């Protein structure tokens, strides 16, 4: 385990209590090890079905990471109007799962195990607690394409992007944050934010997810990238 923990803008100090409801011991141990590298995570504990209702009712945990195969355990014990715990569903090949069949279950975001790292999980938690809905890009593309076929398959308007903006868009589609884009391009975070804003304006889309979906659908990004949006 690295000696230095990954920092993030979740809060000024270690603040998050994370619980794991994971069927596989191997995956649970792996997630626990990665979470322990994140500075803003105060505690990590594993929970079973018996202890879940009490923990949720008492608001003792900030984020519950639940594996896709155990997601249905939350049915009947979760009231989104009464509980503040954020639900992060994790699994492999999430874009191939029948997520629509679980529309009655609580969820605040999805985490693809294929691309797990301390930095990516740190970014996912930060976005989660700040009210965003992190999604693997392939899952976001599929859900939006099925929900809004007219929008995502519309006539492809020509968008003129500079070489730098195209580089930025490719990283955005991979799910990188502004800070990560800045690092990848060797520029400041402010510069990365300015590039992302310019891309959204040129593409005429309201957010990063819509930009990623349109980029893939229109061919601005030749091959579907993987990661989180």
C-alpha positions as CSV (number, residue, x, y, z in Angstrom):
1,X,0.0,0.0,0.0
2,X,1.4,3.4,-0.9
3,X,2.6,5.6,2.0
4,X,0.8,8.7,0.8
5,X,-2.9,8.9,0.5
6,X,-4.8,10.4,-2.4
7,X,-6.3,13.7,-1.6
8,X,-9.5,15.2,-3.1
9,X,-12.0,18.1,-2.7
10,X,-14.5,16.0,-0.8
11,X,-13.9,18.0,2.3
12,X,-11.2,19.7,4.1
13,X,-10.3,16.7,6.2
14,X,-10.9,13.0,6.5
15,X,-14.7,12.8,6.7
16,X,-16.3,9.9,4.9
17,X,-17.5,6.7,6.4
18,X,-17.8,4.0,3.7
19,X,-19.5,0.6,4.1
20,X,-19.0,-2.3,1.7
21,X,-21.8,-4.8,1.0
22,X,-19.9,-7.0,-1.4
23,X,-20.5,-10.7,-2.1
24,X,-16.9,-11.5,-3.2
25,X,-14.3,-11.5,-0.5
26,X,-11.6,-10.9,-3.1
27,X,-13.4,-7.8,-4.5
28,X,-14.2,-6.5,-1.0
29,X,-10.6,-6.8,0.2
30,X,-9.4,-5.1,-3.0
31,X,-11.9,-2.2,-2.6
32,X,-11.0,-1.8,1.1
33,X,-7.3,-1.5,0.2
34,X,-8.0,1.1,-2.4
35,X,-10.3,3.1,-0.1
36,X,-7.6,3.2,2.6
37,X,-5.4,5.1,0.2
38,X,-7.9,8.0,0.0
39,X,-7.3,10.8,2.5
40,X,-11.0,11.8,2.8
41,X,-12.1,8.3,3.8
42,X,-12.3,8.1,7.6
43,X,-13.4,4.5,8.0
44,X,-14.2,1.4,5.9
45,X,-16.3,-1.4,7.2
46,X,-17.9,-4.5,5.7
47,X,-21.6,-5.0,6.4
48,X,-24.0,-7.9,5.8
49,X,-27.8,-8.0,5.2
50,X,-28.6,-8.2,8.9
51,X,-26.7,-5.0,9.8
52,X,-27.7,-3.0,6.8
53,X,-31.2,-1.7,8.0
54,X,-29.8,-0.4,11.3
55,X,-26.8,1.3,9.7
56,X,-29.0,3.0,7.1
57,X,-31.7,4.0,9.6
58,X,-29.2,5.6,11.9
59,X,-27.3,7.4,9.1
60,X,-24.1,6.0,10.3
61,X,-22.5,5.7,6.9
62,X,-21.9,8.3,4.2
63,X,-21.5,6.0,1.2
64,X,-22.6,2.4,0.8
65,X,-20.8,0.5,-2.0
66,X,-22.9,-2.5,-3.0
67,X,-22.1,-5.1,-5.6
68,X,-24.5,-5.5,-8.4
69,X,-25.4,-9.0,-7.3
70,X,-26.5,-7.8,-3.8
71,X,-28.1,-4.6,-5.0
72,X,-31.6,-6.1,-4.5
73,X,-30.9,-6.5,-0.8
74,X,-31.7,-2.7,-0.5
75,X,-35.3,-3.2,-1.6
76,X,-37.7,-2.4,1.2
77,X,-35.2,-1.0,3.6
78,X,-34.3,2.3,1.9
79,X,-36.3,5.5,2.0
80,X,-34.5,8.2,-0.1
81,X,-36.5,10.9,1.7
82,X,-35.3,9.8,5.1
83,X,-31.7,8.6,4.6
84,X,-28.7,10.6,3.5
85,X,-26.4,7.6,2.7
86,X,-25.3,7.6,-0.9
87,X,-25.5,4.3,-2.8
88,X,-22.7,3.3,-5.2
89,X,-23.4,0.2,-7.2
90,X,-20.3,-1.6,-8.5
91,X,-19.6,-4.5,-10.8
92,X,-17.9,-5.6,-14.0
93,X,-19.4,-5.0,-17.5
94,X,-22.1,-2.9,-16.0
95,X,-23.1,-1.7,-19.5
96,X,-24.3,-5.2,-20.3
97,X,-26.4,-5.6,-17.2
98,X,-30.2,-5.3,-17.2
99,X,-30.1,-2.2,-15.0
100,X,-33.6,-1.0,-16.2
101,X,-35.1,-4.0,-14.4
102,X,-33.9,-2.6,-11.1
103,X,-35.5,0.9,-11.5
104,X,-37.2,0.6,-8.1
105,X,-33.8,0.2,-6.3
106,X,-31.9,3.1,-4.8
107,X,-28.7,4.3,-6.6
108,X,-26.7,7.4,-6.7
109,X,-23.9,6.2,-9.0
110,X,-22.2,3.3,-10.6
111,X,-18.5,2.2,-10.4
112,X,-16.9,-0.1,-13.0
113,X,-14.5,-2.5,-11.4
114,X,-12.5,-2.8,-14.6
115,X,-11.0,0.6,-14.2
116,X,-10.6,0.8,-10.4
117,X,-7.8,2.8,-9.0
118,X,-7.4,5.1,-5.9
119,X,-7.5,8.2,-8.1
120,X,-10.6,7.1,-10.0
121,X,-12.4,6.0,-6.8
122,X,-11.4,9.2,-5.1
123,X,-12.9,11.2,-8.0
124,X,-16.1,9.0,-8.0
125,X,-16.6,9.6,-4.2
126,X,-16.0,13.3,-4.6
127,X,-18.6,13.6,-7.4
128,X,-21.0,11.4,-5.5
129,X,-21.1,13.4,-2.3
130,X,-21.3,16.7,-4.3
131,X,-24.6,15.6,-5.9
132,X,-23.3,14.3,-9.2
133,X,-24.1,10.8,-10.6
134,X,-20.9,9.1,-11.7
135,X,-21.4,6.6,-14.5
136,X,-19.1,4.4,-16.6
137,X,-19.1,6.0,-20.0
138,X,-20.3,2.9,-21.8
139,X,-23.3,2.6,-19.4
140,X,-24.1,6.3,-19.8
141,X,-24.0,5.9,-23.6
142,X,-26.3,2.9,-23.5
143,X,-28.8,4.4,-21.1
144,X,-29.0,7.8,-22.9
145,X,-29.1,6.2,-26.3
146,X,-32.1,4.0,-25.2
147,X,-33.9,6.8,-23.4
148,X,-33.3,9.5,-26.0
149,X,-32.8,7.9,-29.4
150,X,-33.9,11.0,-31.3
151,X,-31.3,13.1,-29.5
152,X,-28.4,10.7,-29.7
153,X,-29.0,9.6,-33.2
154,X,-29.9,13.1,-34.6
155,X,-28.3,14.5,-37.7
156,X,-24.7,15.0,-36.9
157,X,-23.9,18.7,-36.9
158,X,-20.3,19.5,-37.9
159,X,-18.4,20.7,-34.9
160,X,-15.0,22.5,-35.4
161,X,-12.6,21.7,-32.5
162,X,-9.0,22.7,-32.2
163,X,-6.4,20.0,-31.9
164,X,-6.1,20.8,-28.2
165,X,-9.9,20.6,-27.7
166,X,-9.9,17.2,-29.5
167,X,-7.3,16.0,-27.0
168,X,-9.3,17.3,-24.2
169,X,-12.5,15.7,-25.5
170,X,-10.8,12.3,-25.8
171,X,-9.8,12.5,-22.1
172,X,-13.2,13.7,-21.1
173,X,-14.8,10.7,-22.8
174,X,-12.6,8.5,-20.7
175,X,-14.1,10.0,-17.6
176,X,-11.2,12.1,-16.5
177,X,-11.8,15.1,-14.2
178,X,-10.5,18.6,-15.0
179,X,-7.5,18.0,-12.7
180,X,-6.7,14.7,-14.5
181,X,-7.2,16.3,-17.9
182,X,-4.8,19.1,-16.9
183,X,-2.2,16.5,-15.8
184,X,-2.6,14.6,-19.0
185,X,-2.2,17.7,-21.2
186,X,0.5,19.3,-19.0
187,X,-1.5,22.4,-18.3
188,X,-3.2,24.1,-15.3
189,X,-6.5,22.9,-13.9
190,X,-7.9,26.3,-14.8
191,X,-6.8,25.8,-18.4
192,X,-8.4,22.4,-18.6
193,X,-11.7,23.8,-17.2
194,X,-11.6,26.6,-19.9
195,X,-11.1,23.9,-22.6
196,X,-14.0,21.8,-21.3
197,X,-16.2,24.9,-21.2
198,X,-15.3,25.8,-24.8
199,X,-16.1,22.2,-25.9
200,X,-19.5,22.2,-24.3
201,X,-20.3,25.6,-25.9
202,X,-19.2,24.5,-29.4
203,X,-21.1,21.2,-29.1
204,X,-24.2,22.9,-27.7
205,X,-24.6,20.4,-24.8
206,X,-25.3,21.2,-21.2
207,X,-22.8,18.9,-19.4
208,X,-19.9,16.5,-19.7
209,X,-22.0,13.3,-20.0
210,X,-23.9,14.8,-23.0
211,X,-20.7,15.8,-24.6
212,X,-19.2,12.4,-24.2
213,X,-22.3,10.7,-25.6
214,X,-22.4,13.1,-28.6
215,X,-18.7,12.8,-29.2
216,X,-19.0,9.0,-29.5
217,X,-22.2,9.0,-31.5
218,X,-21.0,11.7,-34.0
219,X,-17.6,10.1,-34.6
220,X,-15.6,13.0,-33.0
221,X,-14.1,10.2,-30.9
222,X,-13.6,7.3,-33.3
223,X,-13.7,4.4,-30.8
224,X,-15.8,4.2,-27.7
225,X,-13.6,5.0,-24.8
226,X,-14.0,3.4,-21.4
227,X,-14.1,4.9,-17.9
228,X,-16.4,7.1,-15.9
229,X,-18.4,10.2,-17.0
